[in-house]
Amino acid sequence: MSLRNYNDTNDTALLQKFYADGNNEWLGVLLERYTMLLFGVCMKYLKNEEEAKDAVQQVFLKVIGELRKYKVEYFKTWLYMVAKNHCLMKLRDKGKYTQELNEHTIAATADSTEITKAKEKDHTLELLSVALLKLNKEQQLCVTLFYLQKKSYQQVAEETGFSLLQVKSHIQNGKRNLKIQLERLQQDE
């Protein structure tokens, strides 16, 4: 059976196959599934399309190496954290985050309500990124292009090959499903 026939197989089953035989093609199926999500996460942090594309490739390489060392159970969540940490390290290396933010440092520059608001916003963004993972591929793609990359409906249609009506539908349904997933994630905390 061709590996392409495994596109509908869940993440856990694909990981088990990878751990059983070490075949990187199982990872290829998994990573292909989350390429747009990774790109969206990298765009969120790096705010540069070329740097984000490079970061996605670097995350792919890191994932291949790390999965050989560690047993991962929740692939989507783990992959998101690997991408986020990679981007934060790139920003630190560029000098954008030269100082670790901690309670003491922040308290010296802002009052407690600003700190609370900043933490809540960051937490919501993290939950939103996890919720984005739970959308179907079409919704993920359209929502990422429209909201994160600021593309117009027409540009999204041209890039994806979807009709304008399909793009609007995927964005509208994706936005609704994001809200539902976000509420579920908040309830689970």
KEKE-3310 file (N, C-alpha, C; in steps of 0.2 Angstrom, whole numbers, plus 5000, padded with zeros to 4 digits):
npx = (5004:5003:5011:5004:4991:4989:4985:4974:4975:4977:4987:4993:4994:5002:5014:5017:5020:5031:5040:5041:5047:5056:5055:5057:5047:5035:5035:5035:5022:5015:5021:5018:5005:5004:5010:5006:5001:5012:5019:5011:5012:5026:5026:5018:5027:5040:5036:5040:5040:5050:5059:5050:5047:5060:5062:5052:5057:5068:5063:5056:5068:5073:5063:5063:5075:5073:5062:5068:5074:5065:5050:5035:5018:5007:5007:5003:5002:5015:5023:5019:5024:5038:5040:5036:5046:5058:5056:5056:5069:5076:5073:5078:5092:5093:5093:5081:5075:5083:5083:5077:5060:5053:5044:5049:5057:5047:5038:5045:5044:5030:5013:5003:4990:4993:5002:4995:4985:4994:4999:4987:4983:4994:4992:4980:4983:4991:4982:4974:4982:4984:4970:4969:4975:4966:4957:4950:4960:4958:4951:4961:4971:4965:4961:4973:4980:4972:4970:4982:4992:4987:4980:4970:4952:4952:4966:4968:4960:4966:4979:4976:4967:4954:4937:4930:4919:4920:4932:4927:4918:4926:4934:4924:4918:4929:4933:4922:4923:4935:4932:4924:4933:4942:4934:4932:4945:4948:4938:4943:4954)
npy = (4994:5011:5025:5037:5033:5033:5046:5048:5042:5043:5054:5047:5034:5035:5040:5029:5019:5025:5025:5011:5006:5016:5023:5038:5042:5041:5052:5061:5061:5066:5078:5085:5087:5097:5108:5121:5126:5126:5136:5147:5149:5152:5164:5172:5174:5178:5187:5188:5183:5175:5172:5164:5154:5148:5144:5135:5124:5122:5118:5106:5098:5098:5091:5078:5074:5075:5066:5054:5053:5055:5050:5054:5059:5068:5074:5086:5096:5095:5098:5111:5118:5115:5123:5136:5138:5137:5149:5159:5157:5161:5174:5179:5177:5187:5198:5203:5199:5201:5201:5191:5190:5192:5191:5200:5209:5214:5220:5231:5239:5240:5242:5231:5227:5229:5219:5208:5209:5207:5194:5187:5190:5184:5170:5168:5169:5158:5147:5149:5146:5132:5129:5131:5121:5111:5113:5108:5104:5113:5124:5128:5132:5142:5151:5154:5160:5171:5178:5178:5180:5191:5191:5194:5189:5186:5184:5173:5163:5162:5157:5145:5138:5137:5141:5158:5158:5146:5149:5160:5153:5143:5151:5158:5146:5141:5151:5151:5138:5139:5148:5139:5129:5136:5140:5127:5123:5132:5129:5117:5120)
npz = (5000:4996:5003:5002:5004:5017:5021:5028:5040:5058:5068:5079:5075:5064:5070:5078:5068:5063:5074:5075:5062:5059:5047:5038:5029:5035:5044:5034:5029:5040:5043:5031:5033:5042:5038:5034:5046:5053:5046:5048:5062:5062:5054:5063:5073:5067:5057:5044:5028:5020:5030:5038:5030:5029:5042:5044:5037:5044:5056:5052:5050:5063:5070:5064:5069:5083:5085:5084:5096:5107:5113:5107:5111:5109:5095:5087:5096:5102:5090:5088:5099:5097:5085:5089:5100:5092:5084:5094:5098:5087:5086:5098:5095:5085:5093:5097:5108:5120:5133:5146:5150:5165:5180:5189:5181:5172:5181:5185:5175:5171:5177:5187:5181:5167:5165:5168:5157:5146:5148:5148:5134:5127:5131:5126:5112:5111:5114:5103:5092:5095:5093:5080:5074:5075:5065:5049:5034:5023:5029:5038:5029:5022:5032:5038:5027:5025:5037:5044:5035:5029:5016:5002:4998:4985:4982:4990:4984:4972:4976:4982:4973:4975:4973:4974:4982:4989:4996:5004:5011:5018:5026:5034:5040:5046:5055:5063:5068:5075:5085:5092:5096:5103:5114:5119:5123:5133:5142:5146:5154)
capx = (5000:5007:5011:4999:4985:4989:4984:4968:4977:4978:4994:4996:4996:5008:5020:5019:5023:5038:5044:5042:5052:5061:5055:5055:5041:5029:5035:5033:5015:5013:5023:5014:4998:5004:5015:5002:5000:5019:5020:5007:5016:5032:5024:5016:5033:5045:5033:5044:5038:5056:5062:5046:5048:5066:5060:5048:5062:5073:5058:5056:5074:5073:5058:5066:5081:5071:5058:5072:5077:5060:5043:5030:5011:5003:5011:5001:5004:5022:5025:5018:5029:5045:5040:5036:5053:5063:5056:5059:5077:5079:5072:5083:5098:5093:5093:5074:5073:5089:5082:5072:5055:5051:5040:5053:5058:5041:5036:5049:5042:5023:5009:5000:4985:4996:5005:4989:4983:4999:4999:4980:4984:4999:4989:4974:4986:4994:4976:4971:4987:4982:4964:4970:4977:4960:4953:4952:4966:4955:4950:4967:4974:4961:4961:4980:4982:4968:4971:4989:4996:4983:4979:4962:4949:4954:4973:4968:4957:4972:4984:4973:4963:4947:4933:4929:4913:4923:4936:4923:4915:4931:4935:4918:4917:4935:4932:4917:4926:4941:4929:4921:4938:4945:4930:4933:4951:4947:4935:4947:4960)
capy = (5000:5017:5030:5042:5030:5034:5053:5049:5039:5048:5055:5042:5028:5036:5040:5022:5016:5028:5022:5004:5005:5022:5026:5045:5044:5042:5058:5066:5062:5070:5085:5088:5088:5103:5113:5127:5128:5128:5142:5152:5150:5155:5170:5175:5176:5181:5192:5189:5177:5171:5169:5159:5148:5144:5142:5129:5119:5120:5114:5099:5094:5097:5086:5072:5072:5074:5061:5048:5053:5055:5047:5060:5056:5072:5077:5093:5101:5095:5101:5118:5120:5115:5129:5142:5139:5139:5156:5163:5157:5165:5181:5181:5177:5193:5203:5206:5197:5201:5201:5187:5193:5188:5195:5206:5214:5217:5224:5237:5244:5241:5240:5224:5226:5228:5212:5203:5209:5204:5187:5184:5190:5178:5164:5167:5167:5151:5143:5150:5142:5125:5128:5131:5114:5107:5114:5104:5107:5118:5129:5130:5135:5149:5156:5156:5165:5177:5182:5178:5183:5197:5190:5196:5183:5184:5181:5166:5159:5161:5153:5138:5135:5136:5147:5163:5156:5141:5153:5163:5147:5140:5156:5158:5140:5141:5156:5149:5132:5142:5150:5133:5125:5140:5139:5120:5123:5137:5125:5111:5122)
capz = (5000:4995:5009:5001:5006:5024:5023:5033:5046:5063:5070:5083:5071:5060:5074:5080:5062:5062:5079:5073:5057:5058:5040:5038:5025:5039:5046:5029:5029:5046:5042:5026:5036:5047:5035:5034:5053:5055:5042:5051:5068:5061:5052:5069:5077:5063:5053:5037:5024:5019:5036:5040:5026:5031:5049:5043:5035:5050:5061:5049:5051:5070:5071:5062:5074:5090:5086:5085:5103:5111:5112:5108:5111:5106:5089:5085:5102:5102:5084:5089:5104:5093:5080:5093:5103:5087:5082:5099:5098:5081:5088:5103:5092:5082:5098:5098:5115:5123:5140:5148:5153:5171:5185:5192:5175:5170:5187:5185:5169:5170:5182:5187:5176:5160:5165:5167:5151:5142:5149:5145:5127:5125:5133:5121:5106:5111:5113:5096:5088:5096:5090:5072:5072:5075:5059:5043:5030:5019:5033:5041:5024:5020:5038:5038:5022:5025:5043:5046:5029:5026:5009:5000:4996:4978:4982:4993:4979:4967:4978:4984:4968:4977:4970:4979:4986:4993:5000:5009:5016:5022:5031:5038:5044:5050:5060:5068:5072:5079:5091:5096:5098:5108:5120:5122:5126:5139:5147:5148:5158)
cpx = (5004:5006:5005:4992:4984:4987:4978:4969:4979:4985:4997:4998:5002:5014:5022:5022:5030:5043:5045:5047:5057:5061:5052:5049:5035:5029:5033:5026:5012:5015:5020:5007:4998:5009:5012:5002:5007:5021:5017:5010:5022:5031:5022:5022:5038:5043:5037:5043:5044:5058:5057:5046:5055:5065:5056:5052:5066:5069:5058:5062:5075:5069:5060:5071:5078:5066:5062:5074:5071:5054:5038:5023:5007:5006:5010:5004:5012:5026:5025:5023:5036:5045:5041:5043:5058:5062:5058:5066:5080:5078:5077:5090:5099:5093:5086:5072:5079:5089:5076:5067:5053:5047:5043:5055:5052:5038:5039:5047:5034:5019:5006:4995:4988:4999:5000:4986:4987:4999:4992:4981:4988:4996:4984:4977:4989:4988:4974:4976:4985:4975:4964:4972:4971:4955:4955:4957:4964:4954:4956:4971:4971:4962:4968:4982:4978:4969:4978:4994:4993:4982:4971:4959:4951:4961:4972:4965:4962:4977:4982:4970:4956:4943:4932:4924:4916:4928:4932:4920:4920:4933:4930:4918:4923:4935:4927:4920:4932:4938:4927:4927:4942:4941:4931:4940:4951:4944:4939:4953:4957)
cpy = (5006:5021:5035:5039:5031:5042:5053:5045:5044:5048:5050:5036:5029:5037:5033:5018:5019:5025:5014:5002:5010:5025:5033:5047:5045:5049:5063:5067:5066:5077:5089:5090:5095:5108:5120:5130:5130:5135:5148:5154:5154:5163:5175:5178:5180:5187:5194:5182:5172:5168:5163:5153:5144:5141:5135:5123:5117:5116:5107:5095:5093:5091:5079:5069:5071:5068:5054:5047:5052:5052:5052:5057:5061:5076:5084:5098:5101:5099:5109:5121:5120:5121:5135:5143:5140:5146:5160:5163:5161:5173:5183:5181:5184:5199:5206:5204:5196:5200:5196:5191:5189:5193:5201:5211:5218:5222:5231:5242:5245:5239:5233:5222:5225:5221:5207:5203:5206:5197:5184:5184:5184:5172:5163:5165:5160:5146:5143:5146:5135:5124:5128:5124:5109:5108:5109:5108:5113:5125:5132:5134:5142:5154:5158:5162:5172:5181:5183:5182:5189:5197:5192:5189:5181:5181:5174:5161:5157:5156:5146:5134:5134:5142:5152:5161:5151:5144:5156:5158:5144:5145:5157:5152:5139:5145:5154:5143:5134:5144:5144:5130:5129:5140:5132:5120:5127:5133:5119:5113:5122)
cpz = (5000:5002:5008:5004:5014:5026:5028:5039:5052:5065:5074:5080:5067:5064:5076:5074:5061:5068:5078:5068:5055:5051:5040:5034:5029:5042:5040:5028:5034:5045:5037:5028:5039:5044:5035:5041:5055:5052:5046:5058:5067:5058:5058:5073:5073:5059:5047:5034:5023:5025:5039:5036:5028:5038:5049:5041:5040:5055:5059:5051:5059:5072:5070:5067:5081:5090:5087:5092:5108:5109:5113:5107:5108:5101:5088:5090:5102:5096:5085:5093:5101:5089:5084:5097:5098:5085:5087:5100:5093:5083:5093:5100:5088:5086:5099:5105:5119:5131:5142:5152:5159:5175:5187:5187:5173:5175:5187:5180:5168:5176:5182:5182:5169:5160:5164:5160:5146:5142:5146:5137:5124:5126:5127:5114:5106:5110:5106:5091:5089:5092:5082:5070:5071:5069:5053:5039:5026:5023:5036:5035:5023:5026:5039:5033:5023:5031:5045:5041:5026:5019:5008:4999:4989:4978:4985:4988:4974:4969:4980:4978:4969:4974:4976:4984:4991:4998:5006:5014:5020:5028:5036:5043:5049:5056:5066:5072:5076:5086:5096:5099:5104:5115:5123:5126:5133:5144:5150:5153:5165)
residu = (MET:SER:LEU:ARG:ASN:TYR:ASN:ASP:THR:ASN:ASP:THR:ALA:LEU:LEU:GLN:LYS:PHE:TYR:ALA:ASP:GLY:ASN:ASN:GLU:TRP:LEU:GLY:VAL:LEU:LEU:GLU:ARG:TYR:THR:MET:LEU:LEU:PHE:GLY:VAL:CYS:MET:LYS:TYR:LEU:LYS:ASN:GLU:GLU:GLU:ALA:LYS:ASP:ALA:VAL:GLN:GLN:VAL:PHE:LEU:LYS:VAL:ILE:GLY:GLU:LEU:ARG:LYS:TYR:LYS:VAL:GLU:TYR:PHE:LYS:THR:TRP:LEU:TYR:MET:VAL:ALA:LYS:ASN:HIS:CYS:LEU:MET:LYS:LEU:ARG:ASP:LYS:GLY:LYS:TYR:THR:GLN:GLU:LEU:ASN:GLU:HIS:THR:ILE:ALA:ALA:THR:ALA:ASP:SER:THR:GLU:ILE:THR:LYS:ALA:LYS:GLU:LYS:ASP:HIS:THR:LEU:GLU:LEU:LEU:SER:VAL:ALA:LEU:LEU:LYS:LEU:ASN:LYS:GLU:GLN:GLN:LEU:CYS:VAL:THR:LEU:PHE:TYR:LEU:GLN:LYS:LYS:SER:TYR:GLN:GLN:VAL:ALA:GLU:GLU:THR:GLY:PHE:SER:LEU:LEU:GLN:VAL:LYS:SER:HIS:ILE:GLN:ASN:GLY:LYS:ARG:ASN:LEU:LYS:ILE:GLN:LEU:GLU:ARG:LEU:GLN:GLN:ASP:GLU)
# end
